[in-house]
């Protein structure tokens, strides 16, 4: 799988899945989107960095390049 959207300070813990953005979300490729389908996955902060945290990455275009 192509990894165009590799997080710099995190490790992906889930695969990309289709999600309907029912609230405004900031995407990596097209800015803010609302009331549209987007691709989404959960990312965890790298273990070597202090603190704890998880967040979502969202993109509009197909993250797998298909």
Secondary structure, DSSP 8 states (H G I E B T S, - for coil): ---TT--SSEEE-S--EEEEESS-EEETTTEEE-SEEEEEEEEEE-TTSSS--EEEEEESS-TT--
